[in-house]
Amino acid sequence: MPPSLPSISEISTLLEILNTKTKTNILLLIVKMLRNAIKGLGTDEDALNRVIITRAEIDLKEIKDLYFDRNNISVEQAVAEDTSGEYRTFLLALLGGEGY
């Protein structure tokens, strides 16, 4: 007798788990890209712009939380320490951290 097919409910549950894990992995990758853009000498402004601008209205809050959890520093603080002038002001405005 062939194995029974999963129910719609079981398929939905599996898809939800897969979507959650995929989103988490994508967020971890974005956090790593952000950290690599900031750390070390100089700033990879193209990478920093790409991450902050493209994620600003999508999931930046989750990225900021995950960044802090993995680096023990807020994205706002890291950006403020690594940038200057109007560029810093611009990025911090996008991040919602104008107080730095």
C-alpha positions as CSV (number, residue, x, y, z in Angstrom):
1,M,0.0,0.0,0.0
2,P,1.5,3.4,-1.0
3,P,2.1,6.0,1.8
4,S,-0.7,8.4,2.3
5,L,-0.3,12.0,1.2
6,P,-0.1,14.7,3.7
7,S,-3.2,16.7,4.5
8,I,-3.6,20.3,3.5
9,S,-3.1,21.3,7.1
10,E,0.2,19.4,7.3
11,I,1.4,21.0,4.1
12,S,0.4,24.4,5.4
13,T,2.3,23.8,8.6
14,L,5.4,22.6,6.8
15,L,5.3,25.6,4.4
16,E,5.0,28.0,7.4
17,I,8.0,26.4,9.1
18,L,10.0,26.6,5.8
19,N,9.0,30.3,5.3
20,T,10.0,31.1,8.9
21,K,13.4,29.4,8.6
22,T,14.0,31.0,5.2
23,K,13.2,34.4,6.4
24,T,15.5,33.9,9.4
25,N,18.3,32.8,7.2
26,I,17.8,35.8,4.9
27,L,17.8,38.2,7.9
28,L,21.0,36.6,9.2
29,L,22.6,37.1,5.8
30,I,21.5,40.8,5.7
31,V,22.9,41.3,9.3
32,K,26.2,39.8,8.2
33,M,26.3,42.1,5.1
34,L,25.6,45.1,7.3
35,R,28.3,44.1,9.8
36,N,30.9,43.6,7.0
37,A,30.0,47.0,5.5
38,I,30.7,48.7,8.8
39,K,33.6,46.8,10.4
40,G,37.3,47.4,9.8
41,L,38.9,50.4,8.2
42,G,36.7,52.4,6.0
43,T,33.0,51.8,5.3
44,D,31.6,50.0,2.3
45,E,29.1,52.7,1.6
46,D,27.5,50.9,-1.4
47,A,26.7,47.9,0.8
48,L,25.6,50.0,3.7
49,N,23.3,52.0,1.5
50,R,21.9,48.9,-0.2
51,V,21.0,47.2,3.0
52,I,19.5,50.2,4.8
53,I,17.6,51.7,1.9
54,T,16.2,48.5,0.5
55,R,15.1,47.1,3.9
56,A,13.9,50.4,5.4
57,E,10.2,49.7,4.8
58,I,10.3,45.9,4.8
59,D,12.0,44.4,7.9
60,L,14.5,46.9,9.2
61,K,13.2,46.6,12.8
62,E,13.9,42.8,12.7
63,I,17.3,43.4,11.2
64,K,18.2,46.0,13.9
65,D,17.1,43.6,16.7
66,L,19.0,40.7,15.2
67,Y,22.1,42.9,14.6
68,F,22.1,44.0,18.3
69,D,21.7,40.4,19.4
70,R,24.6,39.2,17.3
71,N,27.0,42.2,17.8
72,N,26.1,43.8,21.2
73,I,25.8,47.2,19.6
74,S,22.9,48.8,17.9
75,V,23.0,49.4,14.1
76,E,22.5,53.1,14.9
77,Q,25.5,53.3,17.2
78,A,27.6,51.3,14.7
79,V,26.7,53.6,11.9
80,A,27.1,56.7,14.0
81,E,30.6,55.6,15.0
82,D,31.7,54.6,11.4
83,T,30.2,57.5,9.4
84,S,30.2,61.3,9.6
85,G,28.5,64.5,8.3
86,E,25.4,64.5,6.2
87,Y,25.9,60.9,5.2
88,R,25.6,59.9,8.9
89,T,22.5,62.1,9.4
90,F,20.9,60.5,6.3
91,L,21.5,56.9,7.4
92,L,20.5,57.6,11.0
93,A,17.2,59.2,9.7
94,L,16.5,56.0,7.8
95,L,17.3,53.9,10.8
96,G,15.2,56.1,13.1
97,G,18.2,57.0,15.2
98,E,18.6,60.7,14.8
99,G,19.7,61.1,18.4
100,Y,23.2,60.0,17.8
